[in-house]
Amino acid sequence: MRTTSFKLSRFIGPVSFYKYAFSLAIPLGITNLLAISMGALDTLMISWIHQVSAVGTATQIEVIALNVVWACAAGTGIYAIQFFGAGDHKNLKRCFGLSVSCAAFVGILTYGVITFFSAAILHFYIQNDEVIWNGCQYLRIAKYAYILMSFQLSFSVIYRNLGKPFYPFVIGMITFLMKMLWNVLLIFGYAGFPKLGIIGAPLASCIAHSIALAVNIILAYKTKQPFVGQIREMFSYDIALIRRILPRIRPLLLNEILFGFGNTLFVKAFGFLGIEAMNAYYIGAKIGDLFFAVANGFSDSISSIIGISLGQGKLKEAGQQSMYLISMAIGLCLGAVILITWFSPFLVSLFEVQNASVLNNAIWIVRIFALRIGMRFFIVIIFGTLRTGGDTKALMFLDSGLMYMVGLSIAFGSILVFHVQSIVLVFLLCQTEYVLRILFGMMRYRKGLWKTNLVS
């Protein structure tokens, strides 16, 4: 009995630790929630003009592009956090410059891909000419917004890594309010503005993210953030540093490309079940994404807390902190499952859904997302810890590896081989991926290979 009590006590941290963790996680969660809410806002307002499938399919390109930008920011962020913890602001600036350069490259590449291949890409996911045409109209404007969003993501990630959640929170709030205002004005044509319908949403994104990027740049320099400086300081491209960082970035980058594309392949699989199934999934997924944002905010706080300790050489302390976070995840897991399940009918009712089958399926998909998000709180501890310690190869197997070997195999197999016609049943079976991710992830976490100071 004494042994059990002792082991359990290792997972219970002091109140001051949880106050600090929540002081980071809450604003970061709200910031992520605001960012995801902009996509949900598009889906909600577009549902009122019956274009959910068009926008939902079109934004699969956004998923891949922003995943790649995030991988670059997170990869450089592994070192940025530890350089910050070690007080090395010179290399911190270089890390941020490299992140911005990657964002520029990915944003311009995405612009080119959409310009020349948008119709072919959308046709891969769905074979409905009207949906494809409307999706192309959306992307014709959205490709400009994706460049702006890429730069903005670099700023957001660096602030989170340095444990400064207030700045991205304020900027996220400004972006969301601007996006909501311009969506209403341009989609529906209020206050004398033209009624643009589906293209009003991406145009609103361009306006909102232009303002947000300008605020980001001005605020960073006005408040003298340690990651910004003169152009030559940030973009000196020190070859030795790049060679040092690249081995950690490559697995993350490959993982995010595979993971982002894999997420879109679920859309491809569900597309075989028809437009009604797609509409139900898109609505359920957008609601689920809102709560995923909170879990990802938790992940960002983990990276900041543990990464700074690792950068300071406090490896034992970092290990103890990660165990404290496990108990924190248990409470968040239970709360998320109960909350989302209880409110699922109300959340789905906010969307313009006239088909009873789509409505019922969307409610059940949200309930399954409740289980998925509950498990996500454990997964972000594992992933956030492994990533901060540079264990990115194991992370690639746990993330994209299990997605392809388990999740996608179940999705395509159940639909094309076993001819399951229920989107709800297929999506439920796919959650096996998350269960295995927790089991294998905990095995890797317990080995402690992530307890590494990368900058000394």
C-alpha positions as CSV (number, residue, x, y, z in Angstrom):
1,M,0.0,0.0,0.0
2,R,2.9,2.4,0.8
3,T,4.5,1.7,-2.5
4,T,1.3,2.5,-4.4
5,S,0.8,5.7,-2.5
6,F,4.4,6.7,-3.2
7,K,4.0,6.1,-6.9
8,L,0.7,8.0,-7.1
9,S,2.3,11.0,-5.3
10,R,4.8,11.3,-8.1
11,F,1.9,12.4,-10.4
12,I,0.5,15.0,-8.1
13,G,2.3,18.3,-8.3
14,P,2.2,21.4,-6.1
15,V,-0.6,23.9,-6.6
16,S,1.9,26.5,-7.9
17,F,2.8,24.2,-10.8
18,Y,-0.8,23.7,-11.9
19,K,-1.4,27.5,-11.6
20,Y,1.6,28.1,-13.9
21,A,0.6,25.4,-16.3
22,F,-3.0,26.7,-16.6
23,S,-1.7,30.3,-16.9
24,L,-0.1,29.1,-20.1
25,A,-2.6,26.5,-21.3
26,I,-5.8,28.6,-20.9
27,P,-4.7,31.6,-23.1
28,L,-3.0,29.2,-25.6
29,G,-6.1,27.1,-25.7
30,I,-8.3,30.1,-26.3
31,T,-5.9,31.4,-28.9
32,N,-6.1,28.0,-30.7
33,L,-9.8,28.0,-30.3
34,L,-10.1,31.4,-31.9
35,A,-8.0,30.2,-34.9
36,I,-10.0,27.1,-35.3
37,S,-13.2,29.0,-34.8
38,M,-12.5,31.0,-38.0
39,G,-12.7,27.8,-40.0
40,A,-15.9,26.8,-38.1
41,L,-17.3,30.2,-38.7
42,D,-16.8,29.7,-42.4
43,T,-18.5,26.3,-42.3
44,L,-21.4,27.7,-40.1
45,M,-22.1,30.7,-42.4
46,I,-21.5,28.7,-45.6
47,S,-24.0,26.1,-44.3
48,W,-26.6,28.9,-44.5
49,I,-26.0,29.1,-48.3
50,H,-25.6,25.3,-48.6
51,Q,-22.0,25.1,-49.6
52,V,-20.5,23.0,-46.8
53,S,-19.0,20.2,-49.0
54,A,-17.4,22.7,-51.4
55,V,-15.6,24.6,-48.6
56,G,-14.9,21.5,-46.5
57,T,-13.2,19.8,-49.5
58,A,-11.4,22.9,-50.6
59,T,-9.8,23.5,-47.2
60,Q,-8.0,20.1,-47.3
61,I,-5.3,22.0,-49.2
62,E,-5.1,24.4,-46.2
63,V,-4.8,21.5,-43.8
64,I,-1.7,20.2,-45.6
65,A,0.0,23.6,-46.1
66,L,-0.5,24.8,-42.5
67,N,0.7,21.4,-41.2
68,V,4.0,21.9,-43.1
69,V,4.4,25.5,-41.8
70,W,3.7,24.3,-38.3
71,A,6.3,21.5,-38.7
72,C,8.9,24.0,-39.7
73,A,8.0,26.4,-36.8
74,A,7.9,23.5,-34.3
75,G,11.1,22.0,-35.6
76,T,13.0,25.3,-35.2
77,G,11.0,25.9,-32.0
78,I,12.7,22.8,-30.4
79,Y,15.9,24.7,-30.4
80,A,14.3,28.2,-30.0
81,I,12.8,27.1,-26.6
82,Q,16.1,25.7,-25.4
83,F,18.2,28.7,-26.7
84,F,15.7,30.9,-24.8
85,G,16.1,28.9,-21.7
86,A,19.9,29.1,-22.0
87,G,19.8,32.9,-22.6
88,D,21.2,32.6,-26.2
89,H,19.2,35.3,-28.0
90,K,21.5,35.4,-31.0
91,N,20.6,31.9,-32.1
92,L,17.0,32.4,-31.0
93,K,16.7,35.2,-33.6
94,R,18.2,32.9,-36.2
95,C,15.7,30.1,-35.4
96,F,12.9,32.5,-35.9
97,G,14.3,33.8,-39.1
98,L,14.5,30.3,-40.4
99,S,10.9,29.6,-39.4
100,V,9.7,32.7,-41.3
101,S,11.8,31.7,-44.4
102,C,10.1,28.3,-44.4
103,A,6.7,29.9,-44.0
104,A,7.3,32.1,-47.0
105,F,8.4,29.1,-49.1
106,V,5.5,27.0,-48.2
107,G,3.0,29.8,-48.6
108,I,4.3,30.7,-52.1
109,L,4.4,27.0,-53.1
110,T,0.8,26.5,-51.9
111,Y,-0.2,29.5,-54.0
112,G,1.3,27.9,-57.1
113,V,-0.2,24.5,-56.5
114,I,-3.7,26.0,-56.1
115,T,-3.3,28.3,-59.2
116,F,-2.5,25.4,-61.5
117,F,-3.9,22.2,-59.9
118,S,-6.9,23.2,-57.7
119,A,-9.5,21.4,-59.9
120,A,-7.5,18.2,-60.1
121,I,-6.9,18.1,-56.4
122,L,-10.6,18.6,-55.5
123,H,-11.5,15.9,-58.1
124,F,-9.3,13.5,-56.2
125,Y,-11.5,13.9,-53.1
126,I,-14.9,14.1,-54.6
127,Q,-16.5,13.5,-58.0
128,N,-19.2,16.1,-58.0
129,D,-18.8,18.9,-60.6
130,E,-20.8,21.5,-58.7
131,V,-18.9,21.0,-55.5
132,I,-15.6,21.1,-57.4
133,W,-16.5,24.3,-59.3
134,N,-17.6,26.1,-56.0
135,G,-14.5,24.8,-54.2
136,C,-12.2,26.3,-57.0
137,Q,-14.0,29.6,-56.6
138,Y,-13.2,29.5,-52.9
139,L,-9.6,28.6,-53.4
140,R,-9.1,31.3,-56.1
141,I,-9.2,33.9,-53.2
142,A,-8.1,31.7,-50.3
143,K,-4.6,31.1,-51.9
144,Y,-3.6,34.7,-50.9
145,A,-4.9,34.1,-47.3
146,Y,-2.7,31.0,-46.9
147,I,0.4,33.0,-47.5
148,L,-0.6,35.5,-44.7
149,M,-1.6,32.7,-42.4
150,S,1.8,31.0,-42.8
151,F,3.6,34.1,-41.6
152,Q,1.2,34.6,-38.8
153,L,1.6,31.0,-37.6
154,S,5.4,31.5,-37.3
155,F,4.8,34.4,-34.9
156,S,2.1,32.5,-32.9
157,V,4.3,29.4,-32.4
158,I,7.4,31.3,-31.2
159,Y,5.3,33.2,-28.7
160,R,3.9,30.0,-27.4
161,N,7.3,28.3,-27.2
162,L,8.7,31.2,-25.1
163,G,5.8,31.0,-22.6
164,K,4.2,34.3,-23.7
165,P,0.6,33.3,-24.4
166,F,-0.9,36.8,-24.0
167,Y,0.3,38.2,-27.3
168,P,-1.1,35.5,-29.6
169,F,-4.3,35.6,-27.5
170,V,-4.8,39.3,-28.2
171,I,-3.9,39.0,-31.8
172,G,-6.1,35.9,-32.2
173,M,-9.0,37.8,-30.7
174,I,-8.5,40.7,-33.2
175,T,-8.3,38.3,-36.1
176,F,-11.4,36.4,-35.1
177,L,-13.5,39.6,-34.6
178,M,-12.3,41.0,-38.0
179,K,-13.0,37.7,-39.7
180,M,-16.5,37.5,-38.2
181,L,-17.3,41.0,-39.2
182,W,-16.1,40.7,-42.8
183,N,-17.7,37.3,-43.2
184,V,-21.1,38.8,-42.4
185,L,-20.6,41.8,-44.7
186,L,-19.1,39.9,-47.7
187,I,-21.0,36.6,-47.7
188,F,-24.4,38.0,-47.1
189,G,-23.9,41.6,-48.5
190,Y,-24.9,43.7,-45.4
191,A,-24.3,47.4,-44.9
192,G,-24.1,48.1,-48.6
193,F,-21.3,45.6,-49.4
194,P,-21.7,43.2,-52.4
195,K,-23.2,39.8,-51.7
196,L,-20.3,37.5,-52.7
197,G,-21.5,34.2,-51.3
198,I,-18.8,31.5,-51.1
199,I,-16.0,33.8,-52.2
200,G,-16.8,36.3,-49.4
201,A,-15.4,33.9,-46.8
202,P,-11.8,33.7,-48.1
203,L,-11.8,37.4,-48.9
204,A,-12.7,38.1,-45.3
205,S,-9.8,35.8,-44.3
206,C,-7.4,37.9,-46.5
207,I,-8.5,41.1,-44.7
208,A,-8.4,39.7,-41.2
209,H,-5.0,38.0,-41.6
210,S,-3.4,41.1,-43.3
211,I,-4.4,43.1,-40.2
212,A,-3.2,40.4,-37.8
213,L,0.2,40.1,-39.5
214,A,0.8,43.8,-39.4
215,V,-0.1,43.9,-35.7
216,N,2.2,40.9,-35.1
217,I,5.2,42.7,-36.7
218,I,4.6,46.0,-35.0
219,L,3.9,44.5,-31.6
220,A,7.0,42.3,-31.7
221,Y,9.3,45.3,-32.4
222,K,7.5,47.7,-30.1
223,T,7.8,45.3,-27.1
224,K,11.4,44.3,-28.1
225,Q,10.8,40.6,-28.2
226,P,14.0,38.6,-28.0
227,F,13.3,36.7,-31.2
228,V,13.3,39.7,-33.5
229,G,16.0,42.1,-34.4
230,Q,17.7,43.5,-37.5
231,I,17.2,41.7,-40.8
232,R,20.8,40.4,-40.9
233,E,20.5,39.1,-37.4
234,M,17.4,36.9,-38.2
235,F,18.3,35.9,-41.7
236,S,22.0,35.3,-41.5
237,Y,21.4,31.6,-42.2
238,D,24.3,30.2,-40.1
239,I,25.2,27.0,-41.9
240,A,26.4,25.3,-38.7
241,L,23.1,26.0,-36.9
242,I,21.0,24.9,-39.9
243,R,22.9,21.6,-40.1
244,R,22.3,21.2,-36.4
245,I,18.6,21.9,-36.7
246,L,17.8,20.0,-39.9
247,P,18.1,16.4,-38.5
248,R,15.3,17.4,-36.0
249,I,13.2,19.2,-38.5
250,R,13.2,16.5,-41.2
251,P,11.2,13.8,-39.3
252,L,8.8,16.5,-38.1
253,L,8.4,17.9,-41.6
254,L,7.9,14.4,-43.2
255,N,5.5,13.5,-40.4
256,E,3.4,16.7,-40.9
257,I,3.2,16.2,-44.6
258,L,2.2,12.6,-44.2
259,F,-0.2,13.4,-41.3
260,G,-1.8,16.4,-43.1
261,F,-2.3,14.4,-46.3
262,G,-3.5,11.4,-44.3
263,N,-6.1,13.5,-42.7
264,T,-7.4,14.5,-46.1
265,L,-7.4,10.8,-47.1
266,F,-10.1,10.3,-44.5
267,V,-12.2,12.8,-46.5
268,K,-11.5,10.7,-49.6
269,A,-12.6,7.5,-47.8
270,F,-15.8,9.1,-46.4
271,G,-16.5,10.6,-49.9
272,F,-17.3,7.1,-51.1
273,L,-20.4,7.2,-48.7
274,G,-21.9,10.2,-50.6
275,I,-22.6,13.9,-50.1
276,E,-24.8,13.4,-47.1
277,A,-22.1,11.5,-45.2
278,M,-19.6,14.2,-46.2
279,N,-21.8,17.0,-44.9
280,A,-22.3,15.1,-41.6
281,Y,-18.6,14.6,-41.2
282,Y,-17.6,18.1,-42.1
283,I,-20.1,19.6,-39.5
284,G,-19.0,17.1,-36.8
285,A,-15.3,17.6,-37.6
286,K,-15.6,21.4,-37.4
287,I,-17.2,21.2,-33.9
288,G,-14.6,18.6,-32.9
289,D,-11.8,20.9,-34.1
290,L,-13.0,23.6,-31.6
291,F,-12.2,21.3,-28.7
292,F,-9.1,19.9,-30.3
293,A,-7.8,23.5,-30.2
294,V,-8.0,23.5,-26.4
295,A,-6.1,20.2,-26.3
296,N,-3.4,21.7,-28.6
297,G,-3.1,24.7,-26.3
298,F,-2.3,22.2,-23.5
299,S,0.4,20.7,-25.8
300,D,1.9,24.2,-26.4
301,S,2.1,24.8,-22.7
302,I,3.9,21.4,-22.3
303,S,6.5,22.4,-24.9
304,S,7.2,25.6,-23.1
305,I,7.4,24.3,-19.6
306,I,9.5,21.2,-20.4
307,G,11.5,22.8,-23.1
308,I,12.8,25.6,-20.9
309,S,13.7,23.1,-18.2
310,L,15.6,21.0,-20.7
311,G,17.4,24.1,-22.1
312,Q,18.5,25.0,-18.5
313,G,19.9,21.5,-18.1
314,K,17.3,20.5,-15.5
315,L,16.6,17.1,-16.9
316,K,15.2,15.5,-13.7
317,E,12.9,18.5,-13.1
318,A,11.6,18.2,-16.7
319,G,10.8,14.5,-16.0
320,Q,8.9,15.3,-12.8
321,Q,7.0,18.1,-14.6
322,S,5.8,15.7,-17.3
323,M,4.4,13.3,-14.7
324,Y,2.5,16.2,-13.0
325,L,0.9,16.9,-16.4
326,I,-0.4,13.4,-16.7
327,S,-2.7,13.8,-13.7
328,M,-3.8,17.2,-15.2
329,A,-4.7,15.4,-18.4
330,I,-7.0,12.9,-16.6
331,G,-9.2,15.6,-15.3
332,L,-9.3,17.4,-18.6
333,C,-10.1,14.1,-20.4
334,L,-13.1,13.4,-18.2
335,G,-14.4,16.9,-18.5
336,A,-14.0,17.0,-22.3
337,V,-15.9,13.7,-22.8
338,I,-18.8,14.7,-20.6
339,L,-19.1,18.3,-21.8
340,I,-19.0,17.5,-25.6
341,T,-21.3,14.5,-25.3
342,W,-23.9,16.5,-23.4
343,F,-23.9,19.5,-25.7
344,S,-23.6,17.7,-29.0
345,P,-27.2,18.1,-30.1
346,F,-27.1,21.9,-29.4
347,L,-23.8,22.4,-31.2
348,V,-25.0,20.6,-34.3
349,S,-28.3,22.6,-34.3
350,L,-26.4,25.8,-34.9
351,F,-25.7,24.7,-38.4
352,E,-28.3,24.9,-41.2
353,V,-29.1,21.2,-41.6
354,Q,-32.4,20.3,-43.2
355,N,-31.7,16.6,-43.8
356,A,-32.7,14.5,-40.7
357,S,-30.1,11.8,-41.5
358,V,-27.3,14.3,-41.8
359,L,-28.4,15.9,-38.5
360,N,-28.4,12.6,-36.6
361,N,-25.1,11.4,-38.1
362,A,-23.4,14.7,-37.3
363,I,-24.5,14.5,-33.6
364,W,-23.1,11.0,-33.3
365,I,-19.9,12.0,-35.0
366,V,-19.5,14.8,-32.4
367,R,-20.0,12.3,-29.6
368,I,-17.3,10.1,-31.1
369,F,-15.1,13.2,-31.3
370,A,-15.7,13.5,-27.6
371,L,-13.9,10.2,-27.0
372,R,-11.2,11.1,-29.5
373,I,-10.5,14.5,-27.8
374,G,-10.5,12.9,-24.4
375,M,-7.7,10.6,-25.6
376,R,-6.0,13.5,-27.2
377,F,-5.2,15.1,-23.8
378,F,-3.0,12.1,-23.1
379,I,-1.5,12.1,-26.5
380,V,-0.4,15.7,-26.4
381,I,1.6,15.0,-23.2
382,I,3.4,12.3,-25.0
383,F,3.9,14.1,-28.2
384,G,4.7,17.5,-26.6
385,T,7.3,15.9,-24.4
386,L,9.0,13.8,-27.1
387,R,9.0,16.7,-29.6
388,T,10.5,19.1,-27.0
389,G,13.3,16.6,-26.3
390,G,14.0,16.1,-30.0
391,D,12.7,12.5,-30.2
392,T,11.1,13.3,-33.5
393,K,11.7,9.9,-35.3
394,A,9.6,8.1,-32.7
395,L,7.0,10.8,-33.0
396,M,6.7,10.2,-36.7
397,F,5.9,6.5,-36.2
398,L,3.3,7.3,-33.4
399,D,1.7,10.1,-35.4
400,S,1.6,9.5,-39.2
401,G,2.8,5.8,-39.0
402,L,-0.2,4.7,-36.9
403,M,-2.5,6.8,-39.0
404,Y,-1.7,5.0,-42.2
405,M,-1.2,1.5,-40.7
406,V,-4.3,1.6,-38.5
407,G,-6.7,4.6,-39.1
408,L,-6.7,4.8,-42.8
409,S,-6.5,1.1,-43.3
410,I,-9.7,0.7,-41.2
411,A,-11.4,3.6,-43.0
412,F,-10.8,2.3,-46.5
413,G,-11.1,-1.4,-45.6
414,S,-14.4,-1.0,-43.8
415,I,-15.9,1.0,-46.7
416,L,-14.4,-0.7,-49.8
417,V,-13.9,-4.3,-48.6
418,F,-16.6,-4.8,-46.0
419,H,-19.0,-2.3,-47.5
420,V,-20.0,-0.6,-44.3
421,Q,-22.3,2.2,-45.3
422,S,-22.6,4.0,-41.9
423,I,-20.3,7.0,-41.6
424,V,-20.8,6.8,-37.8
425,L,-19.7,3.2,-37.5
426,V,-16.7,3.7,-39.8
427,F,-15.6,6.8,-37.8
428,L,-16.0,4.9,-34.5
429,L,-13.8,2.0,-35.8
430,C,-11.1,4.5,-36.8
431,Q,-10.6,5.5,-33.2
432,T,-8.6,2.3,-32.7
433,E,-5.7,4.4,-34.0
434,Y,-5.9,6.7,-31.0
435,V,-6.0,3.8,-28.5
436,L,-2.8,2.3,-30.0
437,R,-1.2,5.7,-30.1
438,I,-1.6,6.1,-26.3
439,L,-0.3,2.5,-25.6
440,F,2.8,2.8,-27.8
441,G,3.4,6.4,-26.9
442,M,3.5,5.7,-23.2
443,M,6.0,2.9,-23.8
444,R,8.3,5.3,-25.6
445,Y,7.8,8.1,-23.1
446,R,8.8,5.8,-20.2
447,K,12.2,5.1,-21.8
448,G,13.1,8.7,-21.1
449,L,15.2,9.2,-24.3
450,W,13.6,12.6,-24.7
451,K,15.4,14.0,-21.6
452,T,18.0,15.8,-23.6
453,N,19.7,19.2,-23.6
454,L,20.1,20.0,-27.3
455,V,21.9,23.3,-27.0
456,S,24.8,22.7,-24.6
